[in-house]
Amino acid sequence: MTDLTAGLNALRRERGFLTIEETFLLSDQSVTVMDPFSTFISRDVRIASGVIIWPNSRIAVGASGSIDIGAGTTLHSGVRIEAEAGSIRIGADCDIGQEGGFTILASAGRDAVVIGNEVRLNGNGSIAINAEIGDGAQVIGPIRVQNCRLGAGGSFREPDPDKRGGVLKGCGVARDLEVPAGMVIQAFGIFAEAPLRSQSFFHPQVAANT
């Protein structure tokens, strides 16, 4: 071990992060870390098998926080997941942080961010305070999401758009909103002022030939 690596590991230990070698050895648990030098993971984070973590990611747990990441989830470059207090639970087979990263925060003991299975969170947005992001739901774009509930449904691969999980897309602030399954709010500013529409409004289905 070089003096530089030893110094970097000492800094990591002081802040409760895995060392570079320990981060790399998550592969023994079927967790793929593409660049252990630029990835910071707290010792108390629970990560299921099949998770892929791309460079420049930070997953940090405070003294009274908890983070669980489900099997098969992908964390793209620039993802920041931090629970100084409260809890963050991410389901299986999620896709988080394409197109600019994504931030998920819980900073108070009452905060609970619950993210279901096959959720897609992309475009440099954030989720904080309390949120319930149901199975198959999506947040697409640089949106600040706080105290919102997106209904559970199929993933973005579901052929019928009105059966997919709830969606927020655009940019701006989404606060204290509920988006049922099959519905979407698109806004470029304050989401509370935008209409709630069916997803087929944006993705009309072509009728089958008879």
C-alpha positions in Angstrom: 0.0 0.0 0.0 1.4 3.4 -1.0 1.6 6.3 1.4 -1.0 8.1 -0.7 -3.5 5.2 -0.5 -2.9 4.8 3.2 -3.6 8.5 3.7 -6.8 8.4 1.7 -8.0 5.4 3.6 -7.3 7.2 6.9 -9.5 10.0 5.8 -12.2 7.6 4.8 -12.1 5.8 8.2 -12.4 9.1 10.0 -15.7 9.8 8.3 -17.1 6.3 8.5 -16.5 5.3 4.9 -15.2 2.0 3.6 -11.6 2.0 2.6 -10.7 1.8 -1.1 -9.9 -1.9 -0.8 -13.1 -2.6 1.1 -15.1 -0.8 -1.5 -13.5 -2.9 -4.2 -14.2 -6.1 -2.3 -17.9 -5.4 -2.3 -17.6 -7.5 -5.4 -17.5 -10.5 -3.1 -21.1 -9.7 -2.3 -22.0 -9.4 -6.0 -21.9 -5.6 -5.8 -20.1 -3.9 -8.7 -18.2 -0.7 -8.0 -16.8 0.6 -11.2 -14.3 3.0 -9.6 -13.6 2.4 -5.8 -11.3 5.4 -5.7 -14.1 7.9 -6.5 -16.9 6.1 -4.7 -17.7 6.7 -1.0 -19.9 4.2 0.9 -20.6 4.3 4.6 -20.0 1.1 6.6 -23.6 0.9 7.7 -25.2 1.1 4.2 -27.1 -2.1 3.3 -26.6 -3.0 -0.4 -28.2 -6.1 -2.0 -26.5 -8.2 -4.6 -26.5 -7.2 -8.3 -26.2 -3.4 -7.5 -24.0 -1.5 -9.9 -22.3 1.7 -8.8 -20.7 4.0 -11.3 -17.9 6.6 -10.5 -18.3 9.7 -8.4 -21.1 8.4 -6.2 -21.6 9.0 -2.4 -23.7 6.9 -0.1 -23.5 8.2 3.4 -25.3 7.3 6.6 -25.2 9.4 9.8 -25.4 8.2 13.4 -29.2 7.9 13.3 -29.8 7.3 9.6 -30.3 4.2 7.5 -30.0 3.4 3.8 -31.1 0.2 2.1 -30.5 -0.4 -1.7 -32.3 -3.3 -3.4 -31.0 -5.9 -5.7 -30.2 -5.1 -9.3 -30.4 -1.3 -8.9 -28.0 0.9 -10.9 -26.5 4.1 -9.5 -25.0 6.2 -12.3 -22.2 8.7 -11.9 -23.0 11.7 -9.7 -25.5 10.0 -7.5 -25.6 11.3 -3.9 -27.6 9.4 -1.3 -27.4 10.6 2.3 -29.3 9.9 5.5 -27.9 12.0 8.2 -31.0 10.9 10.1 -34.2 9.2 9.1 -34.3 6.5 6.5 -33.9 5.9 2.7 -35.1 2.7 1.2 -34.6 2.0 -2.5 -36.2 -1.1 -4.1 -34.9 -3.5 -6.7 -34.0 -2.9 -10.3 -34.1 0.9 -10.1 -32.3 3.2 -12.5 -31.0 6.3 -10.7 -28.9 9.2 -12.0 -28.7 9.0 -15.8 -28.2 12.3 -17.5 -26.5 14.2 -14.7 -26.8 12.3 -11.4 -29.5 12.4 -8.7 -29.7 13.4 -5.0 -31.7 11.6 -2.3 -31.6 13.1 1.2 -33.0 12.4 4.7 -31.8 14.8 7.2 -34.2 14.6 10.2 -35.3 11.7 12.3 -38.9 11.9 11.0 -37.8 11.9 7.3 -38.6 8.7 5.3 -37.9 8.3 1.6 -39.3 5.1 0.3 -38.6 4.2 -3.4 -40.2 1.1 -4.9 -39.0 -1.4 -7.5 -38.2 -0.5 -11.1 -38.2 3.2 -10.4 -36.4 5.6 -12.7 -34.9 8.8 -11.2 -32.9 10.7 -13.8 -31.8 14.2 -14.9 -30.0 15.7 -11.9 -33.2 16.0 -9.7 -33.5 15.5 -6.0 -35.8 13.9 -3.4 -35.8 15.1 0.2 -37.7 15.1 3.4 -40.6 12.6 3.0 -41.5 10.9 -0.2 -43.2 7.7 -1.4 -42.1 6.8 -4.9 -44.2 3.8 -5.9 -43.1 0.8 -8.1 -42.5 1.9 -11.7 -42.7 5.7 -10.9 -40.4 8.2 -12.6 -38.8 11.6 -11.9 -37.3 12.9 -15.1 -35.4 16.2 -15.0 -33.9 18.6 -12.5 -36.9 18.6 -10.2 -36.8 19.2 -6.4 -39.2 16.7 -5.0 -40.4 17.2 -1.4 -43.2 15.4 0.5 -44.6 13.9 -2.7 -46.3 10.6 -3.4 -46.1 8.9 -6.8 -48.5 6.0 -7.3 -47.3 2.5 -8.0 -47.8 0.9 -11.4 -45.8 -0.7 -14.3 -42.3 0.5 -15.2 -41.6 2.7 -18.2 -41.4 -0.5 -20.2 -45.1 -1.1 -19.6 -46.8 -0.9 -23.1 -49.9 0.8 -21.8 -48.8 4.2 -20.5 -51.8 4.6 -18.3 -50.8 1.6 -16.3 -47.3 2.9 -15.5 -46.3 4.4 -12.1 -46.9 8.1 -11.6 -44.5 10.6 -13.3 -43.0 14.0 -12.6 -41.1 15.5 -15.6 -39.7 18.9 -16.5 -37.9 21.1 -14.1 -38.7 23.1 -11.0 -40.2 22.4 -7.5 -42.7 19.7 -6.7 -43.9 19.9 -3.2 -46.8 18.2 -1.3 -48.2 16.5 -4.5 -49.8 13.2 -5.2 -49.6 11.7 -8.7 -51.6 8.5 -9.1 -50.6 5.6 -11.3 -51.0 6.3 -15.0 -50.8 10.1 -14.5 -48.1 12.7 -15.0 -47.4 16.3 -14.1 -45.1 18.1 -16.5 -44.0 21.6 -15.5 -41.2 24.1 -15.9 -41.4 26.0 -12.7 -43.9 25.2 -9.9 -45.5 21.8 -10.3 -48.5 22.7 -8.1 -49.6 25.1 -10.8 -49.5 22.5 -13.6 -52.3 20.1 -14.7 -52.5 16.4 -13.9 -52.7 14.5 -17.2 -52.9 10.9 -18.2 -49.7 9.5 -19.5 -51.3 8.5 -22.8 -51.7 12.3 -23.4 -47.9 12.3 -24.0 -47.6 8.8 -25.3 -50.8 8.1 -27.3 -51.3 4.4 -28.2 -51.7 3.4 -31.8 -54.9 1.4 -32.2 -54.3 -2.2 -33.4 -55.4 -3.0 -37.0 -58.7 -5.0 -37.1 
